[in-house]
Amino acid sequence: MSGQTKKHNGIYDFMAKTESMTIVRAIRGGLLNITPILILGAFALILKTFPLEVYQNFIETFANGLLLSFFDFVYAATFGVLSIYMTISISRSYTRLKENAMSSTASVIFTSLLAFFILAGTNLETFGTASVGPKSMFLAIITGIGASALYLRIFNMLISRQLRSYSTGADREFNQMLSYVIPTALTAIIFAAFNAFIVYVFKVDSFRELLVLAFDKLFSFGETGFLKGFFFVLLSSVLWFFGIHGSDTLESVMQTYFVPNLEINQAAIAAGGAPAKILSKVFFDCFVLMGGCGSAICLLIAIILFSRNRARRGLGYTAALPMIFNINELMVFGLPIIFNPIMLIPFVTVPLVCYSIAYIATALGLVPVITGTVEWTTPIILGGYRATGSAAGSILQIVNVIVGVLIYLPFIRLLDRRDEEKYRREYDSFVEYFRQNEHELLTVKLIEQKNIYGEFAKALCAELKHDLQQGIVLAYQPQYNYQGECVGAEALLRWKHPAYGILYPPIVIKLAEEGGFLPELEEAVLECALRDRPALLKKFGENTKLSVNITGRTIQTTRFLQFCQKLSAKDPFAGKNICLEVTEQVALSLDESMTKTFNALRDLGMSLAIDDFSMGQTSLHYLKENLFDFIKLDGTLVTGIFGGNNCKEIIQSITSLAESLNLSVIAEYVETEEQKEALHETGCDIYQGYLYSPAIFLD
């Protein structure tokens, strides 16, 4: 193993351990659950603050400001109370991970909310939406995790000591409710005592206020120059990484040290002087917080252009519009960046590098000092020009974006590799589970399993349905006669997943069946095989029979017959040597309707083969109506031909029966010359297997 590989494995192991922590999983799960709220809130904010004067005048005056009020309502109901949603979601996620069947998830959530409101200072006159919005995300994380963990700990202690509260004669629901009283009360008392301690010792109104004051204290040193700005960017980015809304948490710092500088510059110009204050709020908005915290526009571009992960690119496309206007909560919480060890370095480094480049460029006079007022939602390029009154401001933004993308790029690739290895391990485990339980799963739906395999199956099923046309490819395994001439080829379904490669075919069929789109899948396979036929004939010869597998439940449907009739109307099957190979015989119902359907398919010019044929009653049953042209031997008979369990004799009986009915017999899984000769002795002279060729792609 190379040193580079060991290094990557060490990083992956560290990340795996970090991500397996209950706290991290709970926070990520909580963030994922509120993604719809983030999307809705982000678009409401865009429509409310779109930086175009004509548009702003329109929404303010149309129907007496009805549109503006509507956007305000949506924003207030989403981002305005985001911390409440976050507390609920994290508490629920944490409780589910703990899998405490005896506790009430609702009771844990309500207790976490109670703790949140205690620490947020609901008793204060100043309490409002600002106290429950993005500024209190860190508080939501503390209470969502802390209060839930404390509640469950107390609850479990009471259970172990049999101290749950009961009321004699009360019904079961009331008794259950009483058992939740003590954990809720004790948790609330502990958080209230903690908040009271903070208020008393630090002379503040609430724990939340203490956090704000503590951050303000950190910036009381020195002049407002490069170092203070550098520290501001560093701290803001680190806070974001831990789920704390850095910009809002440090808002008072911004107002105290940086916001006044723009007015000072404008006053200097008005007095005929030159602006001298490099740092201002607009400076950070335009040259550092491009796309939001972490210079996230650089991350967005790196993901869309270079990520191999489809879901991650999908997130990028969804988040693109808000991020153009510097609203990046969807990316930060959806990727997520929070508690993501891979993203810590670039998320902190990129804004620091952008800050340094912008500061130095301004100090050297390459870019004018900012004197223009620009809304923080103004897109890059336009924002740089308006802020500086020069194209140099736009060029500086472009330079910063390019540098930022280059810094993010290797970490995006590392994230992709980590995910690919993780998904591969999950897929291998899923396939092993499927193979071990394949027989039992015939009557059970994979996607309804209440375990990790059920969730995995649901995700695969959705991806398969999405890729029904683009992701399906076929491999072809040739069939040879005894003289070594290629007489046919079987089309074998292959779904190439972007992360897992070629999927185990029975899983694909199973998922398509459970997802309700097996007919569409098999129709797509037939169409693909027909498109491949010219290349197939060129490779194997003009007389090659093309066999396509169709399940018993699909081939006997009116839908499939009509589909074949439409194909034949466009390009007749007659003379093309197309064979439909029927799998899953048990699904066939041999009645008059099926007989008519099969005869109609044969009238179109297609032949029919019965797969996995043995001497069982089910197989023999389908020969009575003379509907088939080929018999394909059950693979266990071929592989067991030297096993001494009468397989050779059974094959000989089948070939004799087939000869009397004018049917051809095909043997698959033929891997050795000895098998071929033994089959020839029984009367079987068409072979398919590794002796001749594995399934191959035509490309």
N, C-alpha and C positions, 0 to 999 in steps of 0.2 A: 504494500500500500504506500503510495507516494505521500510526501509531507503535506502537499496541498490537499490531498483527499482527507488525510487525518485532520487537518485544520478545519475543513468544511464539516466533517463528521462531528468534531468537537463543538462547532457553532450550532449545528443542527440539534445535537444532544442538549445543549444549554437552552436553546429555544424550545425544544420539546418539553423540557422540565418546567420552564417558565410558563408555557402555555397550558400545561396540564394542572397547574395550581388552581384550586377551586376559586380563589378570589379573582384571578385573571379570567377564567372561563365565565364566571358570573358577570363580570363587568362587560366582557365582549358579548355575551348572550343578551345582556340588558340593552346594550347599544344596538344590536341587530334588531331587537324587537321594536325599537322606536324609530327605525329607519323610515317607515311611511310618514311619520310625523315630521321628521327632518326634511323629507322631500317636499311635503306640502308647505311647511314653514319657509323653506328656502325660496320656493317660487313666489310665495306671497310677499316676501321681503324684496325680491327682484322687482316685482310689479309695483310695489309701493315706492321704491327708491330709484327706479330707472333714471340714470343721469342725463335726461334730455328735457330741456326747459319747456318745450312745446307739449311734451307728454305730461309733465308734472302739472302744467296749467290745465290740461284737459281733465285729468283725474280729480283735480281739486274743484273744478267748476261743473263737471258733468253731473246733472241731477242733484245739484247742491252737495257735491262731494260724496255721492253714494259709493262710487268705485273706491275712493280712498278709504272710506269707512269699512267697506267690505274687506279690503286688504288688511286693514288694521285689525279687524275682528279675527281673521284667519291667523295672522301673525301672533296676536295676543293669545289665541287658543292653542298655538303650537310652541313656538320659541318662547312666548311670554310666560309659560308655565313648564318649560322644558325640564327643570330640575325635579318637579313633581313626577312627571312621566318617568324620568330616570330612576328615581327612588323606587317607584312601583316595579319597574321592569327589572332592575338589578336584584331587588328583594325576591321577586318571583323566580328569577333565574337561579339565584343562590339556593333558595329553598328546594327547588326541583333537583339541583345537583346533589344536595344532601339526602334526598330521597327518604325523608322522614314521613312514613305513611300515617303515623298517628297524629301528627301535628296538622293544623289547618294552614294552608298556604295563604288564604285570605287574612287570617289573624296575624300572620307574620308580616304581611304587606302593610296592614293597617298600623301595626306597631312601628314599623320602619318609618311610615309617614308621620306618625306621632313624634318620633325622635327627630325627624327632619324639621318639623315645625318648631320644636323646642329650641334647637340650635340656631334656626334661622331668625328667631326673635319675633314670633307672631304677636307677642304682647306689646310690641313697640308701635307708636304712632307712625313711625317711618316705614313700617312693614308694608310692602306692596308687591307689584309684579316684578320689580327689580330683584326682590329677595327670592323669587322662585323661578327666575329665568336662567339663561346660560351662565350668569355670574356665580350661581350656587351649585354648579355641576359637581365640584369637589365635595361639597357638603352632601350632595345626593349620593355620591359614591361611599362616603364615610358611613352615612346612616343606612343606606341600602345593604351594605355588607355588615357593618358593625352591629346595628340593631337586630338584623336577622340572625346573625351568629349568636348574639347574646340571648335572644329569645329562645332559640333552639337549644342552647346549652342549658338554660334554666328549665325548659320543658322536659328535656331528657333527664335532668337531675330529679325532677318531681316524679317522673315515671319510675325511675329506678328505686325511689324511696316510697312509691305508692302514695304520693301526697296529692294526687289530683282531686279537685273539688267535685263533690257530688251533692245532689239534693234528693233526699228520699222521696220517692214517688214521682219525681219529675220524669218527663219523657227523655228519650235518648239524645235528641238534638239539644235540649236544654242542659243536660249533663255535660255534653261535649263543650258547649259554650262556656260553662263554668270552669272547665279544665284549662281554658285559655286565659282566664282572668289573671291568675297569678303571674305567668310569664310576661303578659302585657304590662301589668302594673309595675313589676320589678324593673323591667327594661325602661319604662318611662321614668321611673324614679331615679334610676342610675344616670340617664341622660340629662334629666332636669338638674340633678345634683352637680353633674359635671359642668353644665352651662352656668349654674349659680356660682360655682367655684371660679370659673373664668371671669364672670362679671365682677365678682367681689375682689379678686386678686389683681386683675389688670385694669379695673375701672373702665370697662367697656359695656356696651349695651347687650352684646351677644357674642357667641363664639365666632359667628360669621364676621362681625365687625373686627374682632381680634385678628383674624386672618388678613383683612384689608390693611389694618394699621401696621401689622408686622412687615408687610411688603413695603409699605410707604417708608418705614424706618430704614430699610436697606439702602434707600437712595438719598439719604441725607448727607452723604459725603461729597466733598469737592465741588468743582465747577461742572456746568452742564456741557461736557465735551465728548470726545470720542469714547473714553472709557465708560462714562455713564450710559451713553447710548448703547455701547456694546453689551454692557451688563443687562440693560433693559431687554434687548433682543434675546440674550441668552436665557434670562429668567422666564420671559414670556413663553419661549419655545419649550423649555423644560416643564413648565406648568401645564401647557397643553398636552404634553406627552403623558402626564399623569391624570388627565381628565379634567384639569382645572382650566377654565376659560381665561387664558393668559391676558388677552387684551382687556377684558372687562375687569379682571382682578387688579390689574395695574392701572386702571383708568385714572385714579387719583394721582398716580405718579405722572402719567401723561399730562394731565391738566396742570400740574404744578410746575413741571420742569420743561416741557416741550411745546405745549399748545401756545403759550404766550410769545414764543419766538417768531411765529409767523406775523403777528401783529407788529412786533418790533421791526421786522424787516420791511413791512409795508409802510410803517411810519418813517423809516429811514429814507425810503424812496420818495415819499411825499415831501420830505424836508430837503430833497436834493442830494442826499447822501447815498452810500452803497450799502446793500444788505450784508450783514456779517454773520448772522446766526444760521449755521448749517442745519442743525437739527430742529425739526418741527414735526408735528403730527403728520402733516402732508408728506414729509420726507419718508417717514416709516411706511405710510400707506402706499406711496408710489414706488419706492425702490426696494423695500424689504418685504412687506406683506402683500406681494403680488399673488393674487389668488387666495389670499388669506394667510394665516399663520403657517410657518414653515416654508414660506415662498411656494405655496402649494401648487401654483400654476406650473411650476417646473416638474413637480411630481406628476401632475395630470398629463403633461405632454410625454414624459418618460413612459408612463403606463400605456397610453394610447398607441404610441409609436413602437414600443419595444417589448411590452409584456406578452408572454405566450399564454397567459391565463385568461381564458374567455370571460369568466365571471369578473375578474379584476378589470378587464377592458370594458365590460358592460357597466361596471360601476363608474369608470372614467367617463363614458359617454353620458351617463345619467347626471353625473356631477358637473359636467363641462359647462353647461349654461350658468348655473349659480356661480361657478368659480371664475367665469369671465368677469363677473361683477364682485369678485373677492369674497364670496360667501362659500366657505369650505367645510362647514359642519358635516355635510353629507360624506365627504371624503375622509375627514378625520375620524368620524365615528363609524363609517361604513367599511373602510379598508380592513381593520381599523388601524390607526396610528397609535392610539392610546394603548399603552402596555405592550407594544409590539417591539421586541428587542432588536429586530433587524432595522427598523425604521428610526430608532433613536438617534444614531449618528448623523444620517443625512438630514433628518428633520431639524436638528439643532444646528448642524454645520452650514447648510445652504443659506438660511437667513443671515448668519454671521458673516459669511463670505460676501453675500450681496450687500450687506450693510457696509462692510469695509471697502468694497469697490466703490460704492456710491459716495461714501464719505471722502475717500481719497480723491476721486474724480472731481468732486465739488471743491475740495480744499485746493487742488491744483488749478482750478479755474477751467477745467475741461467742460464742466457743466455749470450753468448759472445757479446761484443760490435760489432756493425756492421762495417765490413771492406770491404765487397765485393760490387762491382758495379752490380746492378740488374735493369733491365728495369722495368718501372712501370706497364707494361702489363704482367709481369710474374705471373702465377697462384699461389695461396696460396700453402703451403707445399714446393713446389719447390723454391719459392721465399725466404721463411724463411731459408731454408737450404743454398742456395747460398749466402744470405746476411751475415749470421753469420759463415758459414763454419761448422755448427754443426746441428745435428738433433734437438737440443734444440730449435732452431729457428722455425722449423716446428711444434714442439709440442706446442710452445707458440702461434702460429697462430691457431692451432686447439682449444686450450683452449679459446682464444678470440672469436672464432666463436661460440663455445658452449654457452659461457656466453652471447654473443650478441643475439643468437637465443632465449634464455630464456627471455631476456629483451623485445624483439620484440613480443614474443608470445601473451601475454595478450592484446596487442594493436591490433594485427591482429584479435583476436577473438572479440574485441570490434568493430572493423571495420566491421567484418562480421555481428554482431548483429545489428549494425546501418543500414547496407545495407538491411538486411532481413526485418527489420521494415519499412524501407523506401519503399522497393519493395512491401511489403504487402499492404501498404497504396495506392500505385499507382495501384496495381492490383485490390483492392477493388473498387477504383474509376472507373477503366476501366470496371469491371463487371457491376457496377451500370449503367454506361453509356450504355453498351451493352443491358442490360435488358430493360432500358427505351426506347431504340430506336431499339429494335430487329426487329420490323415489317418494319420500314423504311430502316434498313440496309440489308434487303433481296435483294434489288436492287442496293445497294451501297457497294463499296469495303472498308472494314475497313482499309486496309493497304494504301489506297490512301487518307485517311482523312488528311487534312492539319491542324492538331492539335496534342496535346500531345498523344491522343489516337491512332492516326495513327502511330506515332513513336513507341508507345508501342506495337501495333499490329504487326508491322514489326519485332520487336525484338522477340516477341513470335513465330511468323511464322517461323523465321529462326531456333529458338531452337527446335520447334516441328519437323521440317524437319530433323534436326540433330539427334533427339531422336526417329526417326520413329520406330526403332526396339527395342532399349533398354528401352526407357521411357514409352512405352505403356503397360498398364496392364488392366485387365478386372475384373469387379465385376459382380456377378451373382445374379439376383433376381428370386427366385423360383416362380412357378405357381402351384396352388393347385386346385383340383376339389372340388365339394361340400361335398364329403365324407372326405375331409382332407388329401387326398393322393397327394404327389408331382408328377406332371405329366410333368413338364417342367421347364426350367430356361432360362431367357433372358440374353445374354451377353451384358454388358453395358460398353462402352468405358470410360476409366479413364486414363488421362495423369497426372502423378505425377511430377509436376515441382519441382526442387530442392529448390526453394525459396518460391513458392506460394502454394505448396501442390497440392491437386487434383483440376484441373481446371474445370470450368463450361463447360460441354460437348458440348453445342451448339457453344461455342466459338471455341473449337477445330475443329469441323466440318467446321465452317465458315472459319477459317484460312487455313485449309488444302485445301479447295475449292479455296480460293483466291490465295494460293501459288502454285496451279497447281499439288498438289500431293494427292488429295482426293482418287483416285483409289489405290495408293500405301498404303495409310493409311487403307482403308477398307480391302484390301487384307491382310495386317498385322494383322488386327483384326480377320479375319476369321482364319488365320493360328494359332494365339494365342489361339482362342477358341477351335480349334481342338486339340491343344497340351494339353489344360486344361481338355478335355473331360473325360479322365479316372478318374481324381480326382473328377470331377463333378458327375459322375455316382456313385463313391464310397460314396460321401456325400449325394446325394439326391435319389439314387436308379437307378437300371439298365434300367428302362423304361423311364427315364427322357428325354424329348425332348429338344434339344439344339437350341435355337433361336439366330440368329445373325443379327443385323441390317445392311441393305445395302440401300444406297440412290437410288432413282429412276434413277438418271442420270448415276450411275455406273452400275447397274445391267443389263441394256439393251445394254451395250457395248460388242463388240466382244472380247475386251481385258479381261473382267471379265469372260466371258464364257470360254475362252481358259485357263485362270488361274485355274478355277474350274476343267476343264478337266485334267490339269496336276496333280492337287492334287488327283483327283479320280484315275488317272492312277497309282499313287504311293500307294494309300490306298483308295479303293472304298468307296463312300458315302453310297451305298446301305446297308440298315439294320441298319444304325447308328442313324436314327431319327434326322436328321439335318434339320432345318427350316431357310430359308432366309426371314427375315421380312423387307418388302419394305417400306421405309419411303419416304416422299416428293413425294406423288403421282402425283402432278402437273407436275413433270419433266418427267413422263412417256408419251410416244407417242404410243398409241395403234394402231399398224400397223402390217403388216404381218411379218416384221423383228423381232419386239419385241415378237410376239407370238411364232415364231420359237425359239428365244433365251430362253424364259421361258419354253417351252416344252423340250428344250435340257437340261436345268438345272434340270427339274423334272425327265428326263430320267436317269440322273446321280444318282438319288436316294434321291434328296432333295425335301422337301415340301416348299411351298411358303405361306407367310402370308401378308395381306395388313394391314398397320398400320393406326391408326387414322381414322377409318371408321365411316362415318355418312350416313345420308339419302340424302346427296347432290348429284347432278347430276354427279360430278366427280367420287365419290366413286362408285356409281351404275354402271357407265360406264365400270369399269374394271371387273365386274362380268359376263359380257355377254359371254366371251370366255372360262369361266370355267378354268381359269389358277391358281386360288388360292385354298388353302386347309384350311386356317384359316382367320378369320376376327378378328381384334383387335379394340375394340370400341374406338371412340374418347374420350379422357379423360374428356372433358367437359361434355359429356353425363353422365358419371359415377359420377363425383363430383356433378352434378346438379340433381341427380335422385330424391331428395326430394325438389327441388326448385320450384315445381309447374309450370314449363315451358315446360311441355310435354316431358321431357327427358325420363321418364319411358316408356311412350307410344312409343317413337321413338325406344328405345332399344328393346321393345317387337316386333315391326315391323321388326327390323333387325334380331332378332333371328328367327322369323318365316320365313323370306326370306332365312336365312342361312340354316335352317333345310330343306327347300324344295330343296336347291342346294347342300345338303350334306356337308355343311361347319361347322366347329366348331367356336364358338365365345369365345373370351377371353376379360375379363374386367380388366384393370389396374387402379391404384389409389384407390384400395379397402382398406379402413382403418378401417371400423367398421363392427360389426356383422349385424347391421341394413342394411347397404349397401349390404352386401352379401345376406341376405334374400330377399331383394327387387329385386336384380338381378336374384336370383333363381326363383322368381315368374315370371319374364319375359322370362325365359328359358335359361339364361346364367349361366353355371355351371363351368367355369374355371376362377380363380381369381388370380390377381397379385397385391401386394400392402403391405403396412405396417401392415395390419391386420395379415399377416403371417410372413413377414420378409422384412427388407430393403435389398438393394443390398449388398452382402457380398463378401469379397475376399476369395479365396480358401486357401491361405497360412495360 
